[in-house]
Amino acid sequence: MRLANCYLCFFFLVLLVCQSNAADRPNVVIIFTDDQGYGDLACYGNKINKTPRLDQLAHEGTRFTSFYSQTVCGPSRSALLTGRQPIRSGGWSMPADELTFAELARDVGYQTACVGKWDVSNRKPIIERMPNSQGFDYYFGPLGANDGGKVDFHENNEVAGSTRDMGSLLSLYTDKSIRWLNDKRDPNKPFMLYLAHTMMHTIIGASERFRGTSAGDLYGDVVAEFDYETGRLLDELDRLGLRNNTIVIYTSDNGPWNQEKYTAKKKGHPEGAIFWGDSGPLRNGKGSCYEGGYRLPCIVRWPGKVPAGRESNAIFATIDFLPTFATLAGFAVPTDRHIDGIDQTDLLLGTREAGRDYFYFHGAGVRQGKWKYLKPEAQFYGYAVEDNRPKVEELYDLDTDLGEQQNLAEKFPEKVAELRALYEKLESIEGSYAPAAAQNIAGAR
């Protein structure tokens, strides 16, 4: 009897400790938009679009100005979910044995939900590669993009209808997220909500409430509605008393689809729906190895923890979220595979100003500090090709030339050689090139 009582006491002690740790660990909300440019928001310099709620979010948190994702959508999502470069994590073809932050967080007591665009199961209902099998307790959204002007929904693993009304998606995804927070969330557990919007991808649309209301044509209408719907979700967090213990992260998957050579060829768009975002001072956009393809806005708010009203130019990336969440949520970073991300907790909390030493662009180049190197045959996706780009090594000082207009390679050959060596190391088997992952990607296309 005494032994049984000891076991019972131990059980309740463990339960008490777990509940205490759960109370201390933050909730996480990731708002991940699609093809939204660095310069789309007023707080990132846009003079036309009105984004008061996102501007307010930036005022309440930290605005990062050297934040990197990937240059196209599927790879950006596998990188975000796994903390691994897409050459490892598979991009659109992310294999079932990849570990996501949702799986790792759920193992230590988090509730998890994904609403919106998935895009890493080859846009097909492959059960073992869909959200419920990749760590998310709940899922609602399309498995792919809206290139054909239609999205097909799944709720968990079941088909859940479709729509061609692109103007309904922002409010629909927000409604689903709010409903999950109210009806499915366990208030005794911390949670992670990953909200991946379809807008601003391809055939854009705004609701009647916002259509024709901005000075930025239909794209500006969508930006305004996105800002409003984000504010609606933030208000619900406040109403539920979740504000102070919730990290809110806003960012995008890649730069805007703003190359006229490509967009002019797209058919089936409603009038005014050419999907041109704003790269601001950055060169080019989606699919490009220039800054307009990779560098995105990123705002992080955690009241009382992440400094408010702060701007940081530290190098930070989506691949860093998983190891950062590991520290904040209390799970272990996987040791059976290479994780490219680094723990950026101290950067977020303002106890360290420095970020990553470098960010690597597979097939293209590398940034280290203020310097960015591109190899002569830097890879572009077809719609981002610059026909007049000389096939030479490029070196840019991003502190003085953010628009990458002055190639300094001939002026600083030693720096070119140094960064070329770093890039080649990262492309090697010891670095960020993984032959098995590359074969998996090729085989799935």
C-alpha positions as CSV (number, residue, x, y, z in Angstrom):
1,M,0.0,0.0,0.0
2,R,2.8,2.4,0.9
3,L,4.5,1.6,-2.4
4,A,1.3,2.3,-4.3
5,N,0.9,5.6,-2.5
6,C,4.4,6.6,-3.5
7,Y,3.7,5.8,-7.1
8,L,0.5,7.8,-6.9
9,C,2.3,10.8,-5.4
10,F,4.9,10.6,-8.0
11,F,2.3,10.5,-10.8
12,F,0.6,13.7,-9.4
13,L,3.9,15.4,-9.0
14,V,4.8,14.7,-12.7
15,L,1.3,15.9,-13.7
16,L,1.7,19.1,-11.7
17,V,5.1,19.8,-13.2
18,C,3.8,19.2,-16.7
19,Q,0.9,21.5,-16.1
20,S,3.3,24.2,-14.8
21,N,5.6,23.8,-17.8
22,A,2.6,24.0,-20.1
23,A,1.5,27.3,-18.5
24,D,5.0,28.7,-19.0
25,R,5.4,27.7,-22.6
26,P,4.1,30.1,-25.3
27,N,1.4,29.4,-27.8
28,V,2.6,30.0,-31.4
29,V,0.6,31.5,-34.3
30,I,2.3,31.5,-37.7
31,I,0.6,33.7,-40.4
32,F,2.1,32.7,-43.7
33,T,1.0,34.5,-46.7
34,D,1.7,33.6,-50.4
35,D,3.7,35.6,-52.9
36,Q,3.5,38.8,-50.8
37,G,6.4,41.1,-51.5
38,Y,8.8,42.8,-49.2
39,G,7.4,46.2,-50.1
40,D,3.7,45.4,-49.9
41,L,3.1,46.7,-46.4
42,A,3.2,50.3,-45.2
43,C,5.5,49.4,-42.3
44,Y,8.0,48.1,-45.0
45,G,7.8,51.3,-47.0
46,N,4.7,51.0,-49.2
47,K,3.1,54.4,-49.9
48,I,-0.1,53.2,-51.5
49,N,-1.3,50.1,-49.5
50,K,-3.0,50.8,-46.2
51,T,-2.0,48.1,-43.6
52,P,-2.9,49.5,-40.2
53,R,-3.2,46.2,-38.3
54,L,0.1,44.9,-39.6
55,D,1.7,48.2,-38.9
56,Q,0.4,48.0,-35.3
57,L,1.7,44.5,-35.0
58,A,5.2,45.8,-36.0
59,H,4.8,48.6,-33.4
60,E,4.0,46.0,-30.8
61,G,6.8,43.6,-31.8
62,T,10.0,43.4,-33.8
63,R,10.2,44.0,-37.5
64,F,13.0,42.0,-39.2
65,T,14.5,43.5,-42.4
66,S,16.9,40.7,-43.4
67,F,14.6,37.7,-43.1
68,Y,14.8,34.9,-45.7
69,S,12.5,32.3,-46.9
70,Q,12.9,30.3,-50.2
71,T,12.3,31.6,-53.7
72,V,9.2,29.5,-54.5
73,C,6.2,28.1,-52.6
74,G,6.6,24.3,-52.0
75,P,10.3,24.5,-51.0
76,S,9.5,27.4,-48.7
77,R,6.9,25.3,-46.8
78,S,9.1,22.2,-46.4
79,A,11.9,24.5,-45.1
80,L,9.5,26.2,-42.6
81,L,8.1,22.9,-41.3
82,T,11.3,21.0,-41.0
83,G,14.1,23.5,-40.3
84,R,15.9,22.0,-43.3
85,Q,16.9,23.4,-46.7
86,P,14.5,22.2,-49.4
87,I,17.3,20.2,-51.1
88,R,17.1,18.0,-47.9
89,S,13.4,18.3,-47.0
90,G,12.0,17.8,-50.5
91,G,9.9,20.9,-51.2
92,W,6.6,19.9,-53.0
93,S,7.8,16.3,-52.6
94,M,8.4,16.4,-48.8
95,P,8.6,12.7,-47.8
96,A,6.6,11.2,-44.9
97,D,9.7,10.6,-42.8
98,E,10.5,14.3,-42.5
99,L,9.9,15.6,-39.0
100,T,8.0,18.8,-38.6
101,F,7.9,21.3,-35.7
102,A,4.2,20.2,-35.3
103,E,5.2,16.6,-34.7
104,L,7.9,17.5,-32.2
105,A,5.7,20.0,-30.4
106,R,2.8,17.6,-30.2
107,D,5.0,15.0,-28.5
108,V,5.6,17.5,-25.6
109,G,1.9,18.3,-25.1
110,Y,1.1,21.0,-27.7
111,Q,-2.2,21.0,-29.6
112,T,-1.6,21.7,-33.3
113,A,-3.6,23.0,-36.2
114,C,-3.0,23.8,-39.8
115,V,-5.4,26.0,-41.9
116,G,-4.8,26.8,-45.5
117,K,-2.4,25.9,-48.3
118,W,-0.3,22.7,-47.6
119,D,1.7,22.3,-50.8
120,V,4.2,19.6,-49.7
121,S,2.4,16.4,-50.7
122,N,2.7,17.0,-54.5
123,R,-0.7,18.7,-54.2
124,K,-2.2,15.2,-53.9
125,P,-4.2,13.5,-51.1
126,I,-1.3,11.2,-50.1
127,I,-2.4,10.4,-46.6
128,E,1.0,9.7,-45.0
129,R,2.2,13.1,-46.3
130,M,-0.8,15.2,-45.4
131,P,-1.1,17.4,-42.3
132,N,-2.7,14.9,-39.9
133,S,0.2,12.5,-40.6
134,Q,2.8,15.3,-40.2
135,G,2.0,16.4,-36.7
136,F,-1.2,18.5,-37.0
137,D,-4.2,17.5,-34.9
138,Y,-6.6,19.5,-37.2
139,Y,-6.4,20.5,-40.8
140,F,-8.6,22.5,-43.2
141,G,-7.5,23.8,-46.6
142,P,-6.3,23.0,-50.1
143,L,-3.4,20.7,-50.7
144,G,-2.1,22.9,-53.5
145,A,-2.4,26.4,-55.1
146,N,-5.1,28.1,-57.0
147,D,-3.4,28.4,-60.4
148,G,-6.5,27.2,-62.2
149,G,-8.8,29.5,-60.4
150,K,-10.2,26.8,-58.1
151,V,-9.2,25.3,-54.7
152,D,-10.3,21.9,-53.5
153,F,-10.5,21.6,-49.7
154,H,-9.8,18.8,-47.3
155,E,-10.9,18.8,-43.7
156,N,-8.4,16.5,-42.0
157,N,-8.2,13.6,-44.5
158,E,-11.6,14.0,-46.0
159,V,-12.7,15.9,-49.1
160,A,-14.5,19.0,-48.0
161,G,-15.8,20.8,-51.1
162,S,-14.2,23.4,-53.4
163,T,-14.6,27.0,-54.6
164,R,-13.8,29.3,-57.4
165,D,-14.5,32.4,-55.3
166,M,-11.0,33.5,-54.5
167,G,-12.4,36.5,-52.7
168,S,-13.8,34.3,-50.1
169,L,-10.6,32.6,-49.0
170,L,-9.1,35.1,-46.6
171,S,-12.2,35.3,-44.4
172,L,-12.8,31.5,-44.7
173,Y,-9.4,30.6,-43.4
174,T,-9.7,33.2,-40.6
175,D,-13.1,31.8,-39.7
176,K,-11.7,28.3,-39.5
177,S,-8.8,29.4,-37.4
178,I,-11.1,31.3,-35.0
179,R,-13.5,28.4,-34.8
180,W,-10.6,26.1,-33.9
181,L,-9.5,28.4,-31.2
182,N,-12.9,28.5,-29.7
183,D,-14.3,25.0,-30.3
184,K,-11.4,22.6,-30.6
185,R,-8.6,24.1,-28.5
186,D,-7.9,22.6,-25.1
187,P,-7.4,25.5,-22.7
188,N,-5.1,23.4,-20.5
189,K,-2.6,22.9,-23.3
190,P,-0.3,25.3,-25.3
191,F,-1.0,25.3,-29.0
192,M,0.6,25.9,-32.4
193,L,-1.6,27.3,-35.2
194,Y,-0.1,27.5,-38.7
195,L,-2.3,29.6,-40.9
196,A,-1.1,29.5,-44.6
197,H,-3.1,31.8,-46.8
198,T,-3.7,31.2,-50.5
199,M,-3.6,34.9,-51.2
200,M,-1.7,36.6,-52.9
201,H,-1.0,33.7,-55.2
202,T,-1.9,33.8,-58.9
203,I,-5.7,34.4,-59.4
204,I,-6.3,36.8,-56.7
205,G,-9.6,38.0,-55.4
206,A,-11.1,40.3,-52.8
207,S,-14.6,40.1,-51.2
208,E,-17.3,42.6,-52.1
209,R,-16.5,44.5,-48.9
210,F,-12.9,45.3,-50.1
211,R,-13.1,45.1,-53.9
212,G,-12.5,48.6,-55.4
213,T,-11.7,50.2,-52.1
214,S,-7.9,50.7,-52.3
215,A,-5.6,52.9,-54.4
216,G,-3.6,49.8,-55.4
217,D,-6.2,48.2,-57.8
218,L,-7.3,44.6,-57.0
219,Y,-3.9,43.6,-55.5
220,G,-4.2,46.5,-53.1
221,D,-7.7,45.5,-52.2
222,V,-6.4,42.0,-51.3
223,V,-3.6,43.5,-49.3
224,A,-6.1,45.6,-47.4
225,E,-8.4,42.6,-46.8
226,F,-5.5,40.5,-45.6
227,D,-4.6,43.2,-43.1
228,Y,-8.2,43.3,-41.9
229,E,-8.5,39.5,-41.5
230,T,-5.2,39.4,-39.7
231,G,-6.5,42.0,-37.3
232,R,-9.7,39.9,-36.8
233,L,-7.6,36.9,-35.7
234,L,-5.4,39.1,-33.4
235,D,-8.6,40.5,-31.8
236,E,-9.9,37.0,-31.1
237,L,-6.6,36.1,-29.4
238,D,-7.2,39.2,-27.2
239,R,-10.8,38.3,-26.5
240,L,-9.7,34.8,-25.4
241,G,-7.1,36.2,-23.1
242,L,-4.3,34.6,-25.1
243,R,-2.4,37.7,-26.2
244,N,0.4,37.8,-23.6
245,N,1.4,34.2,-23.9
246,T,1.2,33.9,-27.7
247,I,4.0,34.4,-30.1
248,V,2.6,35.8,-33.4
249,I,4.8,35.4,-36.4
250,Y,3.8,37.1,-39.7
251,T,5.8,36.4,-42.9
252,S,5.5,35.2,-46.5
253,D,6.7,32.2,-48.5
254,N,8.6,34.0,-51.3
255,G,8.8,37.2,-53.2
256,P,6.0,38.6,-55.4
257,W,5.2,37.2,-58.8
258,N,6.1,40.5,-60.5
259,Q,7.9,39.6,-63.7
260,E,5.9,41.0,-66.6
261,K,7.5,38.5,-69.1
262,Y,5.7,35.7,-67.2
263,T,2.5,37.3,-65.9
264,A,1.5,38.6,-69.3
265,K,1.3,35.0,-70.5
266,K,-1.1,33.9,-67.8
267,K,-4.6,33.1,-69.0
268,G,-7.9,33.0,-67.2
269,H,-7.4,35.9,-64.8
270,P,-10.4,38.1,-64.0
271,E,-10.0,41.8,-65.1
272,G,-7.6,43.6,-62.8
273,A,-6.3,40.4,-61.3
274,I,-2.7,40.5,-62.5
275,F,-0.8,39.4,-59.4
276,W,1.9,42.0,-59.1
277,G,3.3,42.5,-55.6
278,D,5.9,45.0,-54.6
279,S,9.5,44.1,-53.9
280,G,10.2,47.6,-52.6
281,P,13.9,48.4,-52.9
282,L,14.8,44.8,-53.8
283,R,15.7,43.4,-57.2
284,N,13.3,41.1,-59.1
285,G,10.8,38.8,-57.3
286,K,9.5,35.2,-57.0
287,G,11.8,32.6,-58.5
288,S,14.8,34.9,-58.5
289,C,18.1,34.5,-56.7
290,Y,18.2,38.3,-56.2
291,E,16.9,39.7,-52.9
292,G,13.3,40.2,-54.2
293,G,12.9,36.4,-54.5
294,Y,14.1,35.4,-51.0
295,R,13.9,38.4,-48.6
296,L,10.5,38.8,-47.0
297,P,8.9,40.9,-44.4
298,C,8.8,39.2,-40.9
299,I,7.1,40.6,-37.8
300,V,7.2,38.8,-34.5
301,R,5.2,39.8,-31.4
302,W,5.3,38.4,-27.9
303,P,4.2,41.0,-25.4
304,G,6.8,41.6,-22.7
305,K,9.3,39.1,-24.2
306,V,10.0,40.2,-27.8
307,P,11.0,43.9,-27.8
308,A,8.3,46.2,-29.1
309,G,9.0,48.9,-31.7
310,R,12.3,47.3,-32.6
311,E,13.8,46.9,-36.1
312,S,16.4,44.2,-36.6
313,N,18.6,43.8,-39.6
314,A,20.0,40.5,-38.3
315,I,20.0,37.6,-40.8
316,F,17.1,35.3,-39.8
317,A,15.2,32.7,-41.8
318,T,12.2,30.3,-41.8
319,I,14.6,27.4,-41.3
320,D,15.4,28.8,-37.9
321,F,11.9,28.5,-36.5
322,L,12.1,24.8,-35.7
323,P,15.2,25.0,-33.5
324,T,13.9,28.2,-31.9
325,F,10.5,26.5,-31.1
326,A,12.5,23.7,-29.6
327,T,13.9,26.0,-27.0
328,L,10.6,27.8,-26.4
329,A,8.3,24.8,-26.4
330,G,10.6,22.3,-24.7
331,F,11.2,19.7,-27.4
332,A,14.5,18.3,-28.6
333,V,16.0,19.1,-32.0
334,P,16.3,15.9,-34.1
335,T,19.8,14.4,-34.0
336,D,19.2,11.8,-36.7
337,R,19.3,14.3,-39.6
338,H,21.0,17.5,-40.5
339,I,19.0,20.6,-39.3
340,D,20.0,23.7,-41.2
341,G,18.2,26.2,-38.9
342,I,19.7,27.7,-35.8
343,D,18.2,28.6,-32.5
344,Q,17.3,32.3,-32.7
345,T,15.6,32.6,-29.3
346,D,18.1,35.2,-28.0
347,L,17.7,37.3,-31.1
348,L,13.9,37.2,-30.7
349,L,14.1,38.1,-27.1
350,G,16.5,41.0,-27.7
351,T,19.3,39.6,-25.6
352,R,21.5,39.2,-28.8
353,E,21.6,41.5,-31.8
354,A,23.5,39.2,-34.2
355,G,21.6,36.6,-36.3
356,R,22.9,34.0,-38.7
357,D,26.4,34.2,-40.0
358,Y,25.3,33.4,-43.5
359,F,22.2,32.4,-45.5
360,Y,22.7,29.9,-48.4
361,F,20.8,30.0,-51.7
362,H,21.0,26.5,-53.2
363,G,22.1,26.5,-56.8
364,A,22.8,30.3,-56.7
365,G,25.0,31.7,-54.0
366,V,25.4,32.8,-50.4
367,R,25.1,35.9,-48.2
368,Q,27.5,36.5,-45.3
369,G,27.2,39.7,-43.4
370,K,26.7,42.5,-45.8
371,W,28.1,40.6,-48.7
372,K,26.2,38.5,-51.2
373,Y,27.8,36.3,-53.8
374,L,26.1,34.7,-56.9
375,K,27.8,32.2,-59.1
376,P,27.8,32.8,-62.9
377,E,25.1,30.2,-63.6
378,A,22.9,31.1,-60.7
379,Q,19.6,29.2,-60.9
380,F,16.3,31.0,-61.7
381,Y,12.9,29.6,-62.1
382,G,11.7,30.3,-65.7
383,Y,9.4,33.2,-64.9
384,A,12.2,35.1,-63.1
385,V,14.8,34.9,-65.9
386,E,16.6,38.2,-66.7
387,D,17.5,37.7,-70.3
388,N,20.2,40.4,-70.2
389,R,22.0,39.0,-67.1
390,P,25.7,38.4,-67.8
391,K,26.8,34.9,-66.8
392,V,29.5,36.2,-64.5
393,E,30.2,36.0,-60.7
394,E,28.4,38.7,-58.8
395,L,29.2,40.4,-55.5
396,Y,27.0,43.0,-53.8
397,D,27.4,45.1,-50.7
398,L,23.8,44.9,-49.4
399,D,24.5,47.7,-46.8
400,T,25.1,50.2,-49.6
401,D,23.4,48.6,-52.6
402,L,20.2,46.8,-51.4
403,G,18.9,46.8,-55.0
404,E,21.9,44.8,-56.2
405,Q,22.8,47.2,-59.0
406,Q,26.6,47.4,-58.7
407,N,28.6,44.2,-59.2
408,L,31.7,44.5,-57.1
409,A,33.3,41.2,-58.0
410,E,36.2,42.7,-60.0
411,K,36.9,45.2,-57.2
412,F,37.0,42.6,-54.4
413,P,38.4,39.4,-55.9
414,E,39.5,38.1,-52.4
415,K,36.0,38.4,-51.1
416,V,34.7,36.6,-54.1
417,A,37.1,33.8,-53.6
418,E,36.2,33.6,-49.9
419,L,32.5,33.4,-50.6
420,R,32.9,31.1,-53.5
421,A,34.7,28.7,-51.2
422,L,31.9,29.0,-48.6
423,Y,29.3,28.4,-51.2
424,E,31.0,25.3,-52.7
425,K,31.4,23.9,-49.2
426,L,27.7,24.3,-48.6
427,E,26.9,22.7,-51.9
428,S,29.1,19.7,-51.1
429,I,27.9,16.5,-49.5
430,E,29.3,17.8,-46.2
431,G,27.3,21.0,-46.6
432,S,23.8,21.5,-47.8
433,Y,23.7,19.2,-50.8
434,A,22.1,15.8,-50.2
435,P,22.1,13.4,-53.2
436,A,19.3,11.2,-51.7
437,A,17.0,14.2,-51.2
438,A,17.8,15.4,-54.7
439,Q,16.9,12.0,-56.2
440,N,13.6,11.9,-54.1
441,I,12.6,15.3,-55.5
442,A,13.5,14.4,-59.1
443,G,11.7,11.1,-58.8
444,A,8.5,12.7,-57.6
445,R,8.1,15.2,-60.4
